[in-house]
Amino acid sequence: MATKKTAKKPAAKKPAAKKPAAKKPAAKKPAAKKPAAKKPVAKKPSAAKKPVKKAAKPAAKRTPNAAFMKAMTPDATLAAVVGSSPMPRTEVTKKVWDYIKKNKLQDTVNKRMINADDKLKAVFGGKSQVSMFEMTKLVNKHLS
């Protein structure tokens, strides 16, 4: 038995030839002007589906939520900071922030933290520092 030892090397693949770029169609020359035949104008189907808009009304002012606007009476510890007259929760929070800014009680490094002085420490339940989010929760405990 005669065996041929011919090793066939796989044919090296040639890189694929680049396809020629698609040619742009030549610009058509305008045809000789003919009098245009009038075609009936068809209505767009989307226009039929849309409701007719009424005249634009000026934007209405937001009405405040009645629960937030209900006058609340602060207890004695909170009254030392914001005053003793009944006022809405929103006003109480504003006055507490005014007090904090006036006395520079906001932490200089982390602005979310409030450093309590003697009056605020009583409101915050003895804590010397609270976050601004925890502050509103603690202040609401002193409203009735």
C-alpha positions as CSV (number, residue, x, y, z in Angstrom):
1,M,0.0,0.0,0.0
2,A,1.4,3.2,-1.1
3,T,0.2,6.2,0.8
4,K,0.8,9.6,-0.4
5,K,1.8,12.1,2.2
6,T,0.6,15.2,0.7
7,A,-0.5,17.7,3.3
8,K,-2.9,20.2,2.0
9,K,-2.7,23.5,3.6
10,P,-5.9,25.4,3.9
11,A,-6.1,28.1,1.4
12,A,-5.4,31.5,2.8
13,K,-8.5,33.6,2.8
14,K,-8.3,36.8,0.8
15,P,-9.8,39.9,2.4
16,A,-13.3,40.5,1.0
17,A,-13.3,43.0,-1.8
18,K,-14.9,46.2,-0.9
19,K,-18.3,46.8,-2.5
20,P,-18.4,49.9,-4.6
21,A,-20.3,52.8,-3.0
22,A,-23.9,53.0,-4.1
23,K,-24.3,55.7,-6.6
24,K,-26.8,58.4,-5.9
25,P,-29.6,58.5,-8.5
26,A,-29.1,61.4,-10.9
27,A,-31.3,64.4,-10.2
28,K,-34.3,64.4,-12.4
29,K,-34.8,67.4,-14.6
30,P,-38.0,69.2,-14.1
31,A,-40.5,68.2,-16.7
32,A,-42.1,70.8,-18.9
33,K,-44.6,72.8,-17.0
34,K,-48.1,71.6,-17.7
35,P,-51.2,73.2,-16.2
36,A,-51.7,71.2,-12.9
37,A,-55.0,69.3,-12.7
38,K,-56.8,70.1,-9.5
39,K,-57.1,67.1,-7.3
40,P,-59.7,66.9,-4.5
41,V,-58.0,67.5,-1.2
42,A,-58.3,64.5,1.1
43,K,-58.7,65.0,4.8
44,K,-56.0,63.5,7.0
45,P,-57.3,60.7,9.2
46,S,-55.4,61.9,12.2
47,A,-57.1,65.3,12.1
48,A,-60.5,63.7,12.4
49,K,-59.5,61.8,15.6
50,K,-58.2,64.8,17.5
51,P,-60.8,66.7,19.5
52,V,-61.2,70.4,18.8
53,K,-59.2,72.4,21.4
54,K,-61.0,75.1,23.2
55,A,-59.5,78.5,23.9
56,A,-56.6,78.2,26.3
57,K,-57.4,79.1,29.8
58,P,-54.8,80.8,32.0
59,A,-53.1,78.4,34.3
60,A,-55.1,78.1,37.5
61,K,-53.3,78.8,40.8
62,R,-52.5,75.7,42.9
63,T,-54.9,75.5,45.8
64,P,-53.1,74.6,49.1
65,N,-53.8,71.3,50.8
66,A,-56.3,72.0,53.6
67,A,-54.4,69.7,56.0
68,F,-51.2,71.8,55.7
69,M,-53.1,75.1,55.9
70,K,-55.0,74.2,59.1
71,A,-53.8,76.4,61.9
72,M,-51.9,74.5,64.6
73,T,-51.0,75.7,68.1
74,P,-47.4,75.2,69.1
75,D,-46.7,74.0,72.7
76,A,-44.6,76.0,75.1
77,T,-41.2,74.6,74.0
78,L,-41.8,75.3,70.3
79,A,-43.4,78.6,71.1
80,A,-40.1,79.8,72.4
81,V,-38.7,79.5,68.9
82,V,-41.6,80.3,66.6
83,G,-44.1,82.2,68.7
84,S,-47.3,81.1,70.4
85,S,-50.0,82.2,67.9
86,P,-51.7,79.4,65.9
87,M,-50.3,79.0,62.4
88,P,-50.2,76.4,59.6
89,R,-47.4,73.7,59.6
90,T,-45.8,75.4,56.6
91,E,-45.4,78.6,58.5
92,V,-44.0,76.8,61.5
93,T,-41.4,75.1,59.4
94,K,-40.5,78.5,57.8
95,K,-40.1,80.1,61.1
96,V,-37.9,77.3,62.5
97,W,-35.7,77.7,59.4
98,D,-35.5,81.5,59.9
99,Y,-34.4,80.8,63.5
100,I,-31.8,78.3,62.3
101,K,-30.4,80.7,59.7
102,K,-30.5,83.8,62.0
103,N,-28.5,81.9,64.7
104,K,-26.2,80.1,62.2
105,L,-27.2,76.6,63.5
106,Q,-26.8,74.8,60.2
107,D,-23.7,72.6,60.1
108,T,-21.0,74.2,58.0
109,V,-19.6,70.9,56.7
110,N,-22.8,68.9,56.2
111,K,-25.6,71.4,55.4
112,R,-28.3,68.7,56.0
113,M,-27.5,68.7,59.7
114,I,-28.9,71.2,62.2
115,N,-26.8,71.9,65.4
116,A,-29.3,72.6,68.2
117,D,-28.9,75.4,70.7
118,D,-30.7,75.3,74.1
119,K,-34.1,76.2,72.7
120,L,-34.0,73.8,69.8
121,K,-32.5,71.0,72.0
122,A,-35.8,71.1,73.9
123,V,-37.8,70.8,70.7
124,F,-35.5,68.1,69.3
125,G,-36.0,65.9,72.4
126,G,-32.5,66.5,73.8
127,K,-30.6,65.7,70.6
128,S,-27.7,68.1,69.9
129,Q,-27.7,67.5,66.1
130,V,-30.5,66.3,63.8
131,S,-31.0,66.1,60.1
132,M,-33.3,68.5,58.3
133,F,-35.6,65.7,57.4
134,E,-35.8,64.5,61.0
135,M,-36.3,68.1,62.2
136,T,-39.8,68.4,60.7
137,K,-40.8,65.1,62.2
138,L,-39.7,66.3,65.7
139,V,-41.3,69.7,65.3
140,N,-44.6,68.2,64.3
141,K,-44.7,66.4,67.7
142,H,-45.0,69.9,69.4
143,L,-48.0,71.0,67.3
144,S,-51.7,70.4,68.3
